[in-house]
């Protein structure tokens, strides 16, 4: 139901939605459609500009999160584990080999575990959108010099990872040399040879054209990856309930569409990337799990806390 008001020449709630994918990606069109629908249904009272590639800023993710908290940026879409320094339980979204399917993730994050995250982030001045976790896909290792068959092939490999302790911890445990690098600098680093590898879902290889600067895709499914839509809590709470309900309904509608689109995209991209010249194999991930061992998961259980871990296990089964 639309808000019964005359269309305003000046929006009452005007702002920006940042995300760090290109315009031609599996993220941008859905965020644009979401906020266009909100603008129409609120008769122009809410007007949010979607800024691909983080609007060209070179700020680190947590610096942008700080600007969201301060209200300089109203909404952001990012991986949960990036917010680990603020809320340690958010690292759960990037723990290796925890989730078997995207449906496992949705059931956890759209349920009680997501509610727990929302409460934790609210205490930091951040609003986590219910049903607002966008799909990116399961991550694979992509190299320019050799395929990865077992964990032994990772020994000494210089591999780009995103911000976040859980990524660094994982790849150090696997014997690699992880290098934190902002995703929009990834293409050039692979091209000039300063990095040998990266790890991302197939959709990122396609959207960032990484097939131009890498050769091998070793399917590992080692982590699930997605983008949480977060907002400035004070900005969100300045809106009346009827406006919030319009936004939440459209978040669910367009995130559901984005999830379906991206799952299908990742499913079909293997053939497309092979046609672009990439060589694809399936790695033996049992060797990865052996390298990580029980101590790795015990450490992260302690890090994220018993409550979050128990909620996770209620969905995916016993982990330790």
Secondary structure, DSSP 8 states (H G I E B T S, - for coil): ----S---SS-SEEEEEE-SS-SSSTTHHHHHHHHHHHHHHTTTSEEEEEEGGGGG----HHHHHHHHHHTSS-EEEE-GGGGGGT-GGGGGGG-TT--SSHHHHHHHHTTHHHHHHHHHHHTTTEEEEEEEEEEEEE-EEEESS----SGGGGTT-EEEE-S-HHHHHHHHHTT-EEEE--GGGHHHHHHTTS-SEEEE-HHHHHHTTGGGT--EEEE----EEEEEEEEEHHHHHTS-HHHHHHHHHHHHHHHHHHHHHHHHHHHHHHHHHHHTT-EEEE--THHHHHHHHHHHHHHHHHHH-HHHHHHHHHHH----
